């Protein structure tokens, strides 16, 4: 079994526990359409909590959270000069 299979199964479990998480994240990023407007994972988690009154999946480690976000259509990322990833919407 490859690690990607494990990740896909994990993401399926997250999506079943946090119904609508993809749509919630897309809404949060809807106004951030360029790398200049992008936000880091910490800010995204804070906005998720504010908008949904739920915590971003707490057991999800940072690398897995970045990977999860990139499985959602039209979400993109870039890294700044320090290597910090920022996320924004392509729509």
Secondary structure, 3 states (H helix, E strand, C coil): CCHHHHHHHHHHHHHHHCCCHHHHHHHHHCCCCCHHHCEEHHHHHHHHHHHHCCCCCCCCCHHHHHHHHCCCCCEEEEECCCCCEEEEECC
